[in-house]
Amino acid sequence: MSSLDFYGNVAFSLNREFQEHMEASVAFYRKKTGYQYRYQIPIVCNSSFERTRIFAAQEVDELPSVIASIGFEEIFETSFVTRFIRPGFFRFRTPQSMNPLFQNAGFMDPENIYFVHAVTPYVFLIDLERLKDQPEPRSWADLLSSFYEGKIIFNGCRTDIPYIVPLYIFKNFGKEGLESFAANVREARHAVSIARSAGDGTSEGAAIYILPWFYAASCSRNETTHIVWPEDGAVTSPMILLQKESTSYRTTPLAQAVAGKTFGQKAASSFFPSSNPVVNNGLPLHAALQWIGWDFLRENSMDSLKIEIGQVFRKVWEKWF
């Protein structure tokens, strides 16, 4: 049986704030009630090993009572869904409405199993000197045009293709759209490297970069770069909570600590919009978010789909190497 009341993390750039917030929240509840919550926020260097161990559970009692996850990882994969989601072991009972931006985009799970408490939005960072007087892309559909062939660098690395953006391209535009997008991507590069080098005038850059808003906002070359928020909405990687129904009476304060206003505002202030309805996300005027869709998630085997998308993308993309 798992001894953990809580296990998980948030987007990498938020982990320090998250660790501090959870420590303070646990200390507050211990002082208030005398109960010591058992929790674990995995550190980066061994998080992969720890997650593998946690999600190798065969019985629900082996899982933490509250799980915080990012992206479309283990909690959406076939084995986990079959063993723990479909039988109804998880139900998000914490009363929570959503920010209208999230509500209107469909982030609220109609089955009340998963709860999206914040997201990582992906935007375009434009190198004005490289694009010159050519038209800027205003939407994700624009990026499929052959006009932008070889002009795009996106967040990731050659050996490990990040699936978030390709997943949305595939969902919205199909296999042909994904192939068109892949043909336009010249390179994948770490977001930190993009933020440091975009607009520096070197031969290694590109006209268009796709990366999380957090990193795009940290690029200091405002005279040679600027951010474009896609008109059809920034695609998003979710930060998600799962809560065991059988222990919700005890662990609701932990779920509330993550989904509440205090951490929500910390996330929003770091360019990770929160779904909490009272948080000021500070988004640009008319900014919208895209959600992959609950029907899409439930109708597809995410582990198999990610492999398929990676193969389609790499087959076209490798022409650059």
N, C-alpha and C positions, 0 to 999 in steps of 0.2 A: 504493500500500500504506500502511495506517495505521502511523504510527510510535509509536502509543500502546500501552502495556501495559495501561493502566487508564483508564477514563473513567466518570464518573458522580457521583451525589450521593445524599443521603439526605433525610429530611424536613427542611424548611426550618429548623426550630428546632434541629436537630442539626448543621447544616452547619459551624459553627465548630469544634465538637469533632471532627467528622469530618476536617476539613482538617488540624487539628493532629495527629490520630492517624495519618493517612496520611503526613504529612511525617515523623513520628518513625519509622514503620514502614519507609519507604523508606530513610531514613538508616541505620537499623539493618542492613538487608539489604545496603546498599552497603558498610558497614564490615565486615560479616561475609564477604561474597562478592566484593566489588569490582564488582558489577554495579549500574549505575544504572538503575532502573526509570523509564520515561517515563510520566507520568500527568497527568491533568487533571481537576480538580474545578471545574465551571463556576460562575462567580459569578452571582448572581441577575440582575443587570441585563442580561446578554447570554446567559443560559442557553438561552432559546428559540431564538435564532439558531444557537447552537452545536449544540444537539440536532438541529435541522433539518438542519444540514450533516452531522453524524455519521450520522444515520439515513437520509440520502439515498443511502447507499452501494449500489452495484449488485453489488459482488463482496465475498465474505467477507473477503478480504485487506485491504479498505478499512476494516474495523471494528476497534475496539480488542480486545485479547485478553480483557480482563475488563470487563464492563459492569455498573454499578450503577444501578438504575432504581427509581422510585417509582410507586405506583399501577398502573393498567392502561393504560399509555401505549404508546409505539411498539413495544416488544418483544412486545406482544400483538396488534398490528394486522395486518391481513390481508397486506399487502405484505411485512412483515418476517417473519412466520410462514412464508409461502410460499417466500420466497427463502432464508431462513437457518435456521429452526427445523426444518421438516419434512425438509430434506435431511440433517440430523444434524450440522451444523457445531458445535453447542454441546452440551456435556455437562458437568454439574457433577461432577467427579471428586474434589474435595476431601473426604476422609472426614469426615463430619459427622452425628451423630445430632441429635435435636431434643428440646427441652423437652417433657415429656409433655403440657402444655397445648396446644402446637402440634401435636404428633403426633396426639393424640386428635381435634383439630378438623380434621385432614386437610390441613395445610399442606405436608406432604412430597410433592413431585411424584413420582408413581409412575414417570415416565419419566426422572427424574434430569436434567432439562434446566434448569429454573428452581429457584433456591434462595431461599426467604424467610428472610432473616436477622433481620428485625425488622418491627414493624408500628406503624401509627398507629391506636389504637382510638378509636371514637366513643362518647360517653356522653351522658347527659342531665344538664343543670344546671337545677335547679328553683329558681324564685323563690318562696319560701314565702309571702310576703305577697300575691303575685298569685294563687297557686293557692288560698290560704286553706285551707278545710276540704274542698276538692274532692279526689277521689282522685288520687294520683300515678300516672303511667304506670310500669309495671314491666317492660314488654317492648315490642319494636318493633310487635307486633300491636296493642297498646293505642293507639299513635299514629295508627292508621287510623280510630278511632272519631270520629264527628261531634261527640262531646262536647268534643273538643279543637280544634274549628274556630277558626282565627284566634289560637290560643294558643301557636303554635310559631314560633320563629325559629331558623334553622339557619345553619351556617357557609358563607359564600359571598358572592356579590353578585348583584344583579338581572340584570346584563348577561352574567354568566358563571356559569351554574348549575353548582355542583359535582356531579359524577356519582356519587361514592362511595356516599353513603347512598341516593339513588334507585336505583342499580344493585342494591343488596341488597334493597330493597323490591320492585323488579320481579321479581327472581329468586325471592324467597320468597312473594310474594303476587300476582304477576301484574300485568297492566295495570290492573285495577280497584283493586287495592290501592295502586298508585302514584297513581292518580287521587284516591283517598281521602286519602292522605298529602298530596298537593299541595294539596288543598282546605283542609287544616288549617294549612299553613305561611303565615304572614302576611308574612314578610320573610326575606331572606338578608342576613347581616351578617358582616363580617370577625371572625374568632375573637378577635383582640386587642380589638376594640371590645366584643364580648360579655363577655369576661373583666373588662373595666374597668367596664362599666355594669350588669351583671346584679345585681339586688337593690338598685339605688340609689333605687328608689321613684319614678322619673320616668315620664311617660306614654308614653315611647318603648319600654318594655321588654315582655317577654312572660312567661308563666308557665313555659314550657318552652324550653330552648335545647338544640340538638344541636351538639356540637363535639368536636374531639379532646381526649382526656384531659389532655394537656399544658396546654392553655389553660383547661380547666375547673378544673384543680387550681390554677391561678394566680389564680383569683378570690378576693379577700381578704374578701369579705363573708360570712363563715361564719355570722353570726347570721341572715341573711336568705336564704341560698342553701345548697343542698347537692347533692352528686353522687349520681345513681342509676346504678348499673352495670346495664344491661339483663339480666334474668334469662335471656333466650335468647341472651346473649352480645353483647359489643360488636362491631359490624361493623368491619372493618379495611381499611385501605389498606396494601398490602404494600411493603416495601423488599426489592428482589430483586437477586440476582446471576446473571449469565450468564457462562460461561467457555468460550472456544473449546477444543475438544478437541485441536486440532493444536498448541497452544502451552501446554497445561496443565502440561507438565513444567517450564516456565519461570515461569509466573505463579501457580502454586499458593500461594506465600507471600502474594501480594496478596489472593487470595480468603480465605485464612486470617486475614489481618489484619482484614478486614471482618466475617467470620463468627465470629471468635474471642471469647474471654471478655473481653478488655480493652475493646474497643469495645462489645461486648454489654452490659457492666455500665454503661458510660457512657450508652448508649441507655436502658437500664432505669431508671437513676437520674433520667432526664429524662422519665419517663412514656411511653416508647416500648418496650414489651416486646420482649425478645430471644428468639430461638428457641434460643440456645445452652443446652445442658442444665445447665451449671453456674452460670448467671447467676441471681441472685435478683431476680425481676421486681417484687417488692413489691406484688403485686396484692391487691385486697380479697379477703377470705375468700369462697370459692365463685365468684369471678369466672370468666367464660368468654369465649372469643373466637369470633367467627364468621369462617369463610372462604368465599369465593364459590364455590369448588369447581373442581377441575381439569377435570372433565367439562364443566362450564358454560363455562369459558374456551375449551376446545377445540371445543365444539359451536357456538359463536357467533362471528360477526365482531364483534370488540369496537368497532372504529371505527364500524361501521354501527349497532350496538346503542346506543352512547352517543348518537348523533344521534337515534335513535328515542325513547329515554328522555327526552332533553331536550325533544323536541317534545310528548310526552304530558304531561310535568310542566308545561311552560310554558303549554300551552293551558288547563289548569285554574287554575294559580297566578295567571295574569294578571288574574283577577277582582278581585284586591286593589289593582290599580293603575288 
